[in-house]
Amino acid sequence: MSRTRILTVALTASVVGLAACIDATGPQMLSLGDAFFTAPAGFNQVSSSMGPGDASSGLPWQPERGRGGPMGGMMGGLGMGSMMGGGMDPAFLGGVSAGRGPDRGPFAATETANCTFSAATGDLTCASVGRDGLTVTRILTLKTASGAAQSKLDSTTNSVRTRMTANGSVQRRDSVTATVQNASDRTVTGLAVGSTLRTVNGTARGSENSTGKTRDGKSFTAVRTMGDTTTGLTIPVENGRPTYPTAGSVVRAMKVVMTVDGTTTTSLRREVVTYNGSATATLVITHDGTSKTCSLPLPSGRPSCQ
């Protein structure tokens, strides 16, 4: 048999094998990739790197057929050229207008109204808020450059630590319900008037345990867990124009475990963004053991993967 004939037979066998794999898993395999388009419900209520896109929906995920093409994500979901959870918050890309002071520019301090200061702990505990079935809590710690705790935000506030939770139960119109637990802890320094460099460190975690029916009426349970860690994110602060991060990293990961009619499928995705001082960050995406190294243009642009 000629070399050309051998290659043709091998290629045909591979295509047939792939088709059989897709047919064997059916809509379940296709639908699991969609779980990465959004963050867990309520994750937009805490501090994270997730973008304002699908992550802001605040609804539990329901399995449906993928939207990313035959090789995107889990055979039809989020592909290697996209980022999960609605993308990234513009502040992590250099898309926020700059400005000096604690209440201006990227990662500016948040409102302190309806918060009570404790001299004993140095914390401001804010009133709980109910949002779409969730209870959102917030604790702030404001400090000057010398480390003195403050009861209110002013021009000398140099660092703000924000701890948030968003827990409760949410429901879609189609009766998909989920128990949600989200929490974050973020500290921003370099906020005082005159500071020219802002640094961000923080963690966020979320879980969404949902039950309901798939689009074709099958009962399912789905557990989505998410982690988001920002380490040493450094942003120059200049009046008049946005600036992108020049150092630090962001690590985002999501695990999805879905059970439909007694059959369980698991998928895991991890994204690592590393800033190196240039207008292009490095993005490494690992989805179920397959990794790609990508270039992420700042402040905007679609990742370009090798």
C-alpha positions in Angstrom: 0.0 0.0 0.0 1.4 3.4 -0.9 2.4 6.0 1.7 -0.4 8.3 0.5 -3.0 5.5 0.8 -1.8 4.7 4.3 -2.1 8.3 5.4 -5.6 8.6 3.9 -6.8 5.4 5.7 -5.4 6.6 9.0 -7.0 10.0 8.6 -10.3 8.5 7.7 -10.1 6.2 10.7 -9.4 9.2 13.0 -12.4 11.1 11.7 -14.7 8.1 12.1 -13.4 7.5 15.6 -14.0 11.2 16.6 -17.5 11.0 15.2 -18.2 7.9 17.1 -16.9 9.5 20.3 -19.2 12.5 19.8 -22.2 10.2 19.0 -21.5 8.1 22.0 -21.7 11.0 24.4 -24.5 12.9 22.6 -25.9 16.2 23.8 -24.4 15.6 27.3 -20.8 16.0 26.0 -21.8 19.0 23.9 -23.6 20.7 26.7 -20.8 20.5 29.3 -18.6 23.0 27.5 -21.3 25.6 27.9 -20.7 25.6 31.7 -17.6 27.6 31.2 -19.3 30.5 29.4 -20.6 31.9 32.7 -19.3 32.0 36.3 -21.3 30.4 39.1 -24.5 32.3 39.9 -23.8 35.3 42.2 -20.1 35.3 41.5 -20.6 38.8 40.0 -21.5 40.0 43.5 -18.0 39.4 44.9 -14.6 40.7 43.8 -13.0 38.7 41.1 -11.4 39.0 37.6 -14.5 37.8 35.8 -15.8 40.1 33.1 -19.1 41.9 32.9 -20.4 39.7 30.1 -22.2 36.4 30.8 -20.8 36.4 34.4 -23.2 39.1 35.3 -26.3 37.0 34.5 -26.6 35.8 38.1 -28.5 32.7 37.1 -27.6 29.0 37.6 -26.3 27.2 34.5 -28.6 24.8 32.6 -27.1 22.2 30.3 -27.7 22.9 26.6 -25.9 22.2 23.3 -22.6 23.9 23.0 -22.0 27.1 21.1 -18.3 26.9 20.3 -18.2 24.6 17.3 -17.2 20.9 17.0 -13.8 21.4 18.6 -14.5 24.2 21.1 -14.1 23.3 24.8 -15.8 20.0 25.5 -16.6 19.3 21.9 -18.8 22.3 21.4 -18.3 24.9 24.2 -15.7 27.5 25.2 -12.7 27.1 22.9 -9.1 27.8 23.4 -9.4 31.3 21.9 -11.8 32.6 24.6 -11.8 33.1 28.3 -14.3 31.7 30.7 -16.8 33.4 32.9 -17.6 36.3 30.5 -14.0 37.2 29.9 -12.0 39.5 32.1 -12.9 42.6 34.1 -11.5 45.6 32.1 -9.5 46.7 35.1 -7.3 43.6 34.7 -6.6 44.6 31.1 -5.9 48.3 31.4 -9.4 49.3 30.2 -10.3 51.6 33.1 -9.6 55.3 32.9 -6.8 56.3 35.3 -7.0 58.9 38.1 -5.1 59.5 41.3 -6.8 59.0 44.7 -8.6 56.3 46.6 -11.9 56.8 44.8 -10.5 57.1 41.2 -8.9 54.9 38.6 -8.6 51.1 38.4 -9.6 49.2 41.5 -10.7 52.4 43.2 -12.1 52.1 46.7 -15.8 51.3 47.2 -18.6 53.3 48.9 -18.6 53.2 52.7 -22.1 54.4 53.3 -24.2 52.2 55.6 -21.0 50.8 57.1 -20.2 50.8 60.9 -16.7 51.2 62.1 -15.2 49.2 65.0 -12.2 50.7 66.7 -11.4 47.3 68.3 -11.0 45.5 64.9 -10.4 48.5 62.6 -13.1 47.1 60.3 -16.1 48.7 58.6 -19.0 46.2 58.6 -21.6 47.2 56.0 -25.3 46.4 56.1 -26.3 43.1 54.4 -28.1 43.5 51.1 -30.6 41.1 49.5 -30.1 40.6 45.7 -31.9 38.0 43.6 -32.3 35.5 46.3 -28.8 36.0 47.7 -27.6 37.8 50.8 -24.5 39.9 50.1 -22.2 41.0 52.9 -19.2 43.3 52.9 -16.4 44.1 55.4 -13.9 46.9 54.6 -10.6 47.7 56.2 -9.2 51.2 55.3 -5.6 52.1 56.2 -3.2 55.0 55.7 0.3 54.4 54.3 1.6 54.1 57.9 -0.9 51.4 58.6 -3.4 53.3 60.7 -7.0 52.1 60.5 -9.6 54.6 59.2 -13.3 55.0 59.8 -13.9 56.7 56.4 -12.4 57.1 53.0 -10.3 60.2 52.4 -7.2 61.4 50.4 -4.8 59.7 52.9 -6.4 56.2 52.4 -3.7 54.1 50.9 -5.1 50.6 51.1 -8.5 49.0 51.2 -9.2 45.4 52.0 -12.6 44.2 50.9 -14.1 40.9 52.1 -17.4 39.9 50.5 -19.8 37.0 50.5 -22.9 36.2 48.4 -24.8 33.2 49.6 -28.3 31.8 49.1 -30.6 30.2 46.6 -31.4 31.2 43.0 -33.9 29.9 40.5 -34.4 30.2 36.7 -37.9 30.5 35.2 -37.6 26.9 34.0 -37.4 25.7 37.6 -33.6 25.1 37.7 -32.6 25.9 41.2 -29.2 26.3 42.8 -27.6 26.7 46.2 -24.9 29.3 45.9 -21.9 30.1 48.1 -19.4 32.8 47.0 -16.7 34.7 48.8 -13.8 37.0 48.1 -11.0 38.8 49.9 -9.1 41.6 48.0 -6.6 44.2 49.1 -5.6 47.2 46.9 -2.7 49.4 47.9 -1.3 52.6 46.4 -4.6 54.5 46.6 -3.5 57.6 48.4 -3.3 60.9 46.5 0.2 61.1 45.0 0.7 57.4 44.6 1.8 56.4 41.1 1.6 52.6 41.4 -1.4 50.5 42.4 -1.1 46.9 43.6 -3.8 44.3 43.8 -3.8 40.9 45.7 -6.9 38.8 46.2 -8.7 35.5 46.2 -12.3 34.6 45.3 -14.1 31.3 45.4 -17.6 30.2 44.3 -19.8 27.2 44.1 -23.2 26.5 42.5 -25.0 23.3 43.2 -28.0 23.1 40.8 -30.8 20.7 39.9 -33.4 20.7 37.2 -34.2 19.5 33.7 -32.0 19.6 30.5 -33.4 21.1 27.3 -34.6 17.6 26.3 -36.4 17.0 29.7 -33.8 14.8 31.4 -33.2 15.3 35.1 -29.7 16.6 36.0 -27.6 17.8 38.9 -24.6 20.1 38.2 -21.9 21.4 40.5 -19.7 24.2 39.4 -16.8 25.3 41.6 -14.6 28.3 40.8 -11.4 29.8 42.1 -9.8 33.1 41.2 -6.4 34.3 42.6 -4.7 37.6 41.8 -1.1 37.9 42.9 1.0 41.1 42.8 -1.0 42.8 40.0 0.8 46.1 39.5 -0.7 49.0 37.6 0.9 52.4 37.0 -1.5 55.3 37.8 -1.4 58.3 35.4 -3.9 61.0 35.0 -5.5 61.3 31.6 -5.2 57.8 30.2 -5.8 54.1 31.1 -2.7 52.0 31.9 -2.4 48.3 31.7 -0.9 46.0 34.4 2.9 45.7 34.2 3.5 42.8 36.6 1.7 40.1 38.5 -0.5 37.2 37.6 -4.1 36.0 37.7 -5.1 32.3 38.0 -8.7 31.3 37.3 -10.0 27.7 37.5 -13.4 26.0 37.2 -14.5 22.5 37.7 -17.8 21.2 36.4 -19.4 17.9 37.5 -22.7 17.1 35.8 -24.9 14.0 36.3 -27.7 13.3 33.8 -29.8 10.2 34.3 -27.2 8.6 36.5 -24.2 9.3 34.2 -21.6 11.7 35.5 -19.2 13.8 33.4 -16.5 16.0 34.8 -14.5 18.8 33.1 -11.8 21.2 34.4 -10.5 24.4 32.9 -7.6 26.6 34.2 -6.4 29.9 32.9 -3.2 31.7 33.9 -2.5 35.3 32.9 1.0 36.6 33.4 1.9 40.3 32.9 5.4 41.2 31.8 5.4 44.9 31.4 4.6 44.9 27.7 1.3 45.5 25.9 0.8 41.7 25.6 0.2 39.4 28.5 0.8 35.7 28.4 -2.3 33.4 28.8 -2.0 29.7 29.3 -5.2 27.8 29.0 -5.5 24.2 30.2 -8.7 22.3 29.5 -9.0 18.7 30.6 -5.3 18.2 30.3 -4.7 19.9 27.0 -2.8 23.2 27.2 -2.3 26.1 24.9 -0.1 29.2 25.3 -1.7 32.4 24.0 -1.0 36.1 23.7 -3.5 38.4 25.3 -3.5 42.0 23.8 -3.9 44.8 26.3 -6.2 46.6 26.9 -8.5 44.7 24.5 -8.4 42.0 21.9 -9.0 38.3 21.4 -6.4 35.9 22.7 -4.2 34.4 20.0 -3.2 30.8 20.8 -0.4 28.6 19.4 
